[in-house]
Amino acid sequence: MAYSDSFELEIESLAAGGDGVGHHEGKAIFLANVAPGDVVTCRITRDRDRWAKGELVSMVSDGPDRVEPPCPVAGKCGGCQWQHVSLEAQRIGRQAVVEDALQRIAGLHSWPEIEFAETVNNGLGYRCRSEYHGALRSAGHLDFGFFARGSHELVGHDRCLLLEPPLAEAVNELKDRLRLELHERCRFQVEATLLQGPALQLLINVEKAGAKALATALEGWRPSNMEAMHYEIRFLDGRGVFREAPKAPYVRDTLSMADAKGGEREIPLYTRPGEFIQGNTEANTQLIEAILNAATLQDDSWILDLYCGAGNFTLPLALAGARVLGVESRRSALRSARKTTRELGLGRARFRAGKVDELLPLLLEEGKSYHTVVLDPPRQGAPELQQYLDGFGIREILAVSCHPATLARDLKGWIAKGFTLESVQLFDFFPQTYHVEVLAKLSR
């Protein structure tokens, strides 16, 4: 296809990665910032045998699912891909991405009816955690925001509409503080987390030359809407912590779970800067409830919780009556989990520190069996689990994933070991983006 030629294209659907897709001369064409039903003029920027990447030249007509994005930098900022798409069309797009992975990668011809949990908000103001990038170019001139889509260009904004309002307000005050008080040119990254209290927790990765200046800028400061602020400064090259800044303590937060009476129970959760917590608190509560409903809780058998973090699933499962072994490579996360188990006197939850692929053979040698395995792996999935399913006597798999493609690859391997896909549930953790959280249950 000629790169300079423009042509008219109707957008048929949304695809993994956030692009819209249409077809021209038998080839799939992927475009950013379009919605299903849009008719556009575009040109090719990258051509392959079966697909091509294009760029939007002009709009011919808007599709029925196009809406006015509420954020003024939507379409340029890389934080959101679908603010211009109606919430219902977003959900349809996410489900289609999952179904495509089940068919194309897992090789399935049919699957259980997919359940999509209700979106617990209007798609805005839901995030309790976010990562920013910043650079002080000269005194008083601070670039602070998110990267543009597909580049390292910083896109500034007055307020991120996806953040919970208290977090958005605190981040704005942080930006103003650094603009006024930071005097050393440097680049940095900030992971900001909203905790109960409310409190602000920051993990700051900064170039070594700017670490002292950044610590000085934050000394004695906290946002006006926060009862406390805790932060840790690490070097951007990953080679250590800036020890001249105060060491951040473990802070007591809470984790919500459903109780037996249909209400919610608050579980203490200890965290430090850099510890992973789910970015959507209400959707995480939905996910925990689904895990508890799906898992077979038997007094005489153990559940193996892989990539357990600070106990997001381990603790609720143990409180529900299961005996659970959590496995996690980050020792700081396990220290958090163990602090909670001690506070609750929760002997049913135990933990092992180490990488999953290294610990699985050691656990197998110990000869213990597990009826159920729960896992929430990183984006690359958990291909190493397949070879241990028989040895552990696993009868049930509850797999959580934010990456449908790698989940589908793992499902294919587990099904080859005799498992049947019993259910697939989707959770709207990331409205305005193409990401989706998936819970798949398999049994044999």
Secondary structure, DSSP 8 states (H G I E B T S, - for coil): --TT-EEEEE--EE-TTS-EEEEETTEEEEESS--TT-EEEEEEEEE-SSEEEEEEEEEEE--TTB---SSTTTTTBTT-S-TTB-HHHHHHHHHHHHHHHHHHTS--S-----EE---SSSSSS-BSEEEEEEEEEETTEEEEEEEBTTS--EEE-S--TTB-HHHHHHHHHHHHHHHHH--S-EEEEEEEEEETTTEEEEEEEE-GGGHHHHHHHHTT---TT-SEEEEEEEETTSS-B-TTS-----EEEEEEEE-TTSSEEEEEEEE-TT----SBHHHHHHHHHHHHHHS---TTSEEEEET-TTTTTHHHHHHTT-EEEEEES-HHHHHHHHHHHHHHT-TTEEEEES-HHHHHHHHHHTT---SEEEE---TT--GGGGGGHHHHT--EEEEEES-HHHHHHHHHHHHHTT-EEEEEEEE-SSTTSS--EEEEEEE-
